[in-house]
Amino acid sequence: MTRIDLTGLDVRPAQVWGGVRLVPLVRSEPVPGLRLHREVYGGLGAVDLPDRTTYTSYVPHGFVADWTGAGTGAEPAPGAGRESAAYGTRLGGGGGGERGDAGHDGAADCLPVRRIHRMAKRRRDKEGRAESRLRFLPLHLALEGYLALHFGGPSIVWDEWSREAVRHGLSPRAEAAYAGWSVPGLTEALRIFEVHPGQCGLLLYVADALAAAFVVPHPDDYRLLHPTLVEDLYGELVHQYAYYGGPVPEFTARIRDGAGGIRTLADLRAAAREQERAWAVAHDGIMARDLLETSYAFERVHRAGPFDLHRFLPPFERGGREQHIGELITDRKGRTAYLKTFRLSENQIRKGHLLRRLADCDWHLGRTAEALGTSYAEVVRRIGSAGLDTLLNAHVVAQRLREDRES
């Protein structure tokens, strides 16, 4: 499997609100044997990973995949320990003291941090037996995969890399994202969005650039999870497009009564369906082309009965094409039951491209420059632009640059 297979999903005419375009995805039949529901967390989450690192982000909820198909409501999350992170600081106390004081009357304002074990974890009953349910953190599963890209850093101790890079790799590594409610126009668009019969997902466009795709196995799951889109994370590019882009044209269809072709309601209905089919072909061939035609690197995270949970990374190719990371659940034939994507910015694509080239060349800057068809100095500049310059040994790099200039 190298591509996303949306077999069984059909597009319906888009709905528009300002610069936001929402394209419904419908199924003629739900995916049998799989249901999704959510658990509400509503705060910061610190996820303990298998390699003893920690992923920290705003985690509003988790999804639970139930492959018995029962679709029962979510039960409260297991009793994970809670910690507190300082949220704001105030100097000075009400009693005129000179000490720093966070909050009023000595009580700190805190934002709870939920400790979560693993990005995806099989549920167990009170006797410790595995259930047919899998809890995972939607979108964070994909984002952690991107952040972990060559996270270990240099595999060979070249002089140009600092001791910190050799010992700790790219840790800590961070990327910025925006919550959906901060993307201009998105909250209103999702609020007034008309849910179609049989709808199991949507494609979200901002300024007619694909921002995200969301697919679930059952229409009832979609109605339940549709509001979560405003709590999802969106990339910097999406936020900029929403902030600076203008309104986009609405979907329109014109049926002309040429040569007496429309005589009955059946003729009119057939002509309207033909317009819908033409729009769907144009959409799949143009608007969603990059998402569907890109070859991804898939990593299976967990097997859930007859389904597999994957996350995927794009090829990080330069050239201006949109690229997405994401996660999906597929059946045994590779068809998509669940999908959620995150569009990368140009800076994130360049960073992924650079890290892969460095890793392919064993983190040797000279060989990386040859592979990229550029100079040693340009590779150093790109590392700095990617925010990785602190991993370089500044003295050794400066000496090498002087030698290159003198030669």
GIUR-V232882 format. One record per residue. N is the residue number from 1. SS is DSSP state (H for helix, E for strand, - for the rest). Layout:
BEGIN
N,SS
N,SS
END
This chain:
BEGIN
1,-
2,-
3,-
4,-
5,-
6,-
7,-
8,-
9,E
10,E
11,E
12,-
13,-
14,-
15,E
16,E
17,E
18,-
19,-
20,E
21,E
22,E
23,E
24,E
25,E
26,E
27,E
28,-
29,-
30,-
31,-
32,-
33,-
34,-
35,E
36,E
37,E
38,E
39,E
40,E
41,E
42,E
43,E
44,E
45,E
46,E
47,E
48,E
49,-
50,-
51,-
52,-
53,-
54,E
55,E
56,E
57,E
58,E
59,E
60,E
61,E
62,E
63,E
64,E
65,E
66,E
67,-
68,-
69,-
70,-
71,-
72,-
73,-
74,-
75,-
76,-
77,-
78,-
79,-
80,-
81,-
82,E
83,E
84,E
85,E
86,E
87,-
88,-
89,-
90,-
91,E
92,-
93,-
94,-
95,-
96,-
97,-
98,-
99,-
100,E
101,-
102,-
103,-
104,-
105,-
106,-
107,-
108,-
109,-
110,E
111,E
112,E
113,E
114,E
115,E
116,E
117,E
118,-
119,-
120,E
121,E
122,E
123,E
124,E
125,-
126,-
127,-
128,-
129,-
130,E
131,E
132,E
133,E
134,E
135,E
136,E
137,-
138,-
139,-
140,H
141,H
142,H
143,H
144,H
145,H
146,H
147,H
148,-
149,-
150,-
151,-
152,-
153,-
154,-
155,-
156,-
157,-
158,-
159,-
160,-
161,E
162,-
163,H
164,H
165,H
166,H
167,H
168,H
169,-
170,-
171,-
172,-
173,-
174,-
175,-
176,-
177,-
178,E
179,E
180,H
181,H
182,H
183,-
184,-
185,-
186,H
187,H
188,H
189,H
190,H
191,H
192,H
193,-
194,-
195,-
196,-
197,-
198,-
199,E
200,E
201,E
202,E
203,E
204,E
205,E
206,E
207,-
208,-
209,E
210,E
211,E
212,E
213,E
214,E
215,E
216,-
217,-
218,-
219,H
220,H
221,H
222,H
223,H
224,H
225,H
226,H
227,H
228,H
229,H
230,H
231,H
232,-
233,E
234,E
235,-
236,H
237,H
238,H
239,H
240,H
241,H
242,H
243,H
244,H
245,-
246,-
247,-
248,-
249,-
250,-
251,-
252,-
253,-
254,-
255,-
256,-
257,-
258,H
259,H
260,H
261,-
262,-
263,-
264,-
265,H
266,H
267,H
268,H
269,H
270,H
271,H
272,H
273,H
274,H
275,H
276,H
277,H
278,H
279,H
280,H
281,H
282,H
283,H
284,H
285,H
286,H
287,H
288,-
289,H
290,H
291,H
292,H
293,H
294,-
295,-
296,-
297,E
298,E
299,E
300,E
301,E
302,E
303,E
304,E
305,-
306,-
307,E
308,E
309,E
310,E
311,E
312,E
313,E
314,-
315,-
316,-
317,-
318,-
319,-
320,-
321,-
322,-
323,-
324,E
325,E
326,E
327,E
328,E
329,E
330,E
331,-
332,-
333,-
334,-
335,-
336,E
337,E
338,E
339,E
340,E
341,E
342,E
343,E
344,-
345,-
346,H
347,H
348,H
349,H
350,H
351,H
352,H
353,H
354,H
355,H
356,H
357,H
358,H
359,H
360,H
361,-
362,-
363,-
364,-
365,H
366,H
367,H
368,H
369,H
370,H
371,H
372,H
373,-
374,-
375,-
376,H
377,H
378,H
379,H
380,H
381,H
382,H
383,H
384,H
385,H
386,-
387,-
388,-
389,H
390,H
391,H
392,E
393,-
394,H
395,H
396,H
397,H
398,H
399,H
400,H
401,H
402,H
403,H
404,H
405,H
406,H
407,-
END
